Amino acid sequence: MSSPPVGLLATSRAFRSLKIPDLISANIKLKERQRGCSDAEHIETLVLLQTAGGECPEDLQLLAGDSSLETSGNAPFVATRPAMRRDG
């Protein structure tokens, strides 16, 4: 049985290997301004949050400080709770 952090890293790698960030950038425009996190980074953060069992922006602490995400060579960007609430 794998732990949630291992599942997060696998989810992030699958997300990126399927070129989902490129598809998001080409087809989805959620933000009005070009500052902060990209749309793809926001969506990847939400996907990782759901994988970790989170239900709301306050649950982003489930991803914060995750050593498996931080030490991987291709670590995903994880948006902070304030960034998830204010960007747009």
ABEGO torsion letter per residue (X at the ends): XBBAAAAAAAAAAAAAAAGAAAAAAAABBABABBBEBBAAAAAAAAAAAAAAGBABAAAAAAABGBAAAAABABBBBBBBAAAAAABX
